Amino acid sequence: MDFGQIFNLTAGELIGVFTAAYALCALGLAMHFGFTGLLNFGQAGFAALGAYGYAFAALKLGWNMWGSFGFGMVCAAVFALILGLPTLRLRADYLAIVTIAAAQALYFFFGTEKYAAFTGGSNGLSEFGGDFYGYNPFPVGRYDLGIITLSEKEIWIRVVSWGLVAFVAVLLVILTRSPWGRTLKGIREDEDAVRSLGKNVFVYKMQSLVLGGVIGSLGGMVFVLSSQTNQASTWVSNFTFMTWTVLLLGGAATILGPIVGSAVFFMFLMFTQAFLEGLVNIGALPFLSIAQVGQIRYLLVGLFLMLLVIFRPQGFFGNKKELQFNG
Amino acid sequence: MANIEQIAKGAIEPGCAKVDPILVASGVTRQFGGLKAVDVAHLEIPRGKITALIGPNGAGKTTLFNLLTGFDKPNTGTWNFAGKDLAGVAPHKVARMGMVRTFQLTKALSLLTVIDNMRLGAQDNPGEKFFAAFVRPLWANKEREITERADALLTRFKLDAKRDDYAAGLSGGQRKLLEMARALMSKPELVMLDEPMAGVNPALTQSLLEHIKGLKENGTTVLFVEHDMHMVRHISDWVVVMAEGKIVAEGPPADVMKNPAVIDAYLGAHANSDLGDVEIATKEGN
């Protein structure tokens, strides 16, 4: 077994594009759940709208990178408005029900052949990153980063996606430490009390829903830009729940939490994959096939999450006094 | 205690007119299925005074509070606060107009610090707007001013030692104090306290009563719900009695205690509860 390679693969995930994409989606959820108390179980829908919005604008409308990014974000914002208008006046549970259903509806909409002219149907959309990679300042070549070697495109998408993570994190730090953020935390604790103090709770919840959704759409965009392929099958509810896992790993009411949570989550997935495959290859696990390893690691993730909720319910960075996972 | 002439205009009876009312409600009804929880023909609350709203459990006091502050919608009725019509106005707008309430089950924002709870009570902080929140210079001055006011109030309510603790760590009585202090951050004209004394230990009750009196001295009108008539006697200028959704009596505390309608209301509804209170009230009436 090549431990050097296992280590390199695992460390590579630390700067992976998917790690950044999930970190962005989880930062959006932190806004929703950690700082406002909104239960959004449809983050996959927001990410899908970002991804399809970008791909559609770039391919079908011929827009450049900036316009396509903007279009993806606007799609997510409109989706948030539509979901929020009827549900944010009601109890938190209703938003959870509506978001999970709406995200599922989007998944079917994007996957159906009926609208293939817009969405590409089950094949999805691909090769929409031309303008994005046109901005790439890195000359063509292979770049040896010590533990992994990346192409110029792989470097560029990593720079952009982690740049976005840093930008969003700074944005959220500023916002959550402002009086605006304080009002949101008040709403998380008891919205009637905040109402009785003269704040328009509905408007605050809507702002939070839109902001977190738009951040999620950025995650969706970098997710599909890495391979320039976007298929409906990516945006299943599994995506949402993995985002929740990432959020709870790191700590729901923190900014650093979702980022580190995402890194740990993907390093754990990669490590277990590589390690178990290594064990199977040397015959140490005769009852497992290589194909089963991919499934087994998710069982381990589930176990890991259970242990976390039992022994460290506030996540890695959460303040136990401030917020822990209690639904 | 103020003179009756300074408060009531004309005969003292349920729904009587006041010299200077701050809150006037007419024909307010709220039905829950077949039950008419609130059925108030007319009610006026005198400005600058402490008015107690008393009555047995289930009399509709809290429901009336919810209706007047916009937290619940009545089936019929109109009401106005300082001359402004309030029917159908959203609760946060009611609060901004200067009519702030507290809750029977204390709503301290547990996982915010005490000082943040207080800051949240202030109005017109530009930093509470989404885009302004990014630009600290736009709100730093206001925030400083709010914090100073909050610290002064915390000192007055003897919560200054708890300033940076989470509100979850306060005792029940301290939470009541915090909720009251937080309501004052908006400089309200009328404070509506829903059972401020419930669940508060006797030592703290005295200081709470003093704080309520202090509000009046600062020119704030107080309307508070209570169902212990003895608490009420010490601090209120005027007492309104509700039973089964209706206003059954009102007047100065000493007179109201003698009123047969009040004794009826308490005896009738309190058949299984603390009769001692009613008995004392009756004796004092005689």
Contacts between the chains, C-beta under 8 A, distances in Angstrom:
chain1	res1	chain2	res2	distance
A	174	B	133	7.3
A	174	B	134	5.8
A	175	B	133	5.7
A	175	B	134	7.2
A	178	B	127	5.2
A	178	B	133	3.7
A	178	B	134	7.5
A	178	B	136	7.7
A	178	B	139	7.5
A	179	B	119	7.1
A	179	B	125	4.9
A	179	B	127	3.5
A	179	B	128	4.6
A	179	B	133	6.7
A	179	B	139	6.2
A	179	B	143	6.4
A	180	B	127	6.3
A	180	B	128	5.4
A	180	B	129	6.8
A	180	B	130	5.8
A	180	B	132	7.8
A	180	B	133	3.7
A	181	B	133	7.1
A	182	B	112	7.2
A	182	B	116	5.6
A	182	B	119	6.6
A	182	B	120	6.1
A	182	B	128	7.9
A	183	B	120	6.5
A	183	B	128	5.3
A	185	B	109	7.5
A	185	B	111	7.3
A	185	B	112	5.7
A	185	B	116	7.6
A	186	B	109	5.0
A	186	B	112	6.2
A	186	B	116	7.9
A	186	B	117	7.9
A	186	B	120	5.0
A	188	B	111	7.6
A	189	B	109	3.9
A	189	B	110	5.8
A	189	B	111	5.7
A	189	B	112	6.3
A	190	B	107	4.8
A	190	B	109	5.9
A	192	B	71	6.9
A	192	B	91	7.9
A	192	B	103	7.3
A	192	B	107	6.4
A	193	B	103	7.1
A	193	B	107	3.6
A	193	B	108	7.8
A	193	B	109	6.1
A	194	B	109	7.6
A	194	B	120	6.9
A	195	B	71	7.6
A	195	B	91	4.7
A	195	B	92	5.1
A	195	B	95	7.4
A	196	B	69	7.1
A	196	B	71	7.7
A	196	B	91	6.4
A	196	B	92	7.9
A	196	B	95	5.8
A	196	B	100	6.7
A	196	B	101	5.4
A	196	B	102	7.5
A	196	B	103	7.3
A	196	B	107	7.5
A	196	B	183	7.8
A	197	B	92	7.8
A	197	B	95	6.0
A	197	B	100	7.3
A	197	B	120	5.8
A	197	B	121	5.1
A	197	B	182	6.9
A	197	B	183	7.6
A	197	B	185	7.8
A	197	B	186	6.8
A	198	B	92	5.1
A	198	B	93	7.8
A	198	B	95	3.6
A	198	B	96	4.3
A	198	B	100	7.5
A	198	B	123	5.4
A	198	B	186	6.0
A	199	B	92	5.6
A	199	B	120	7.8
A	199	B	128	7.2
A	200	B	90	7.6
A	200	B	92	5.1
A	201	B	92	6.9
A	207	B	130	5.2
A	321	B	111	7.2
A	321	B	166	5.6
A	321	B	168	7.3
A	322	B	111	5.2
A	322	B	166	7.4
A	323	B	111	6.4
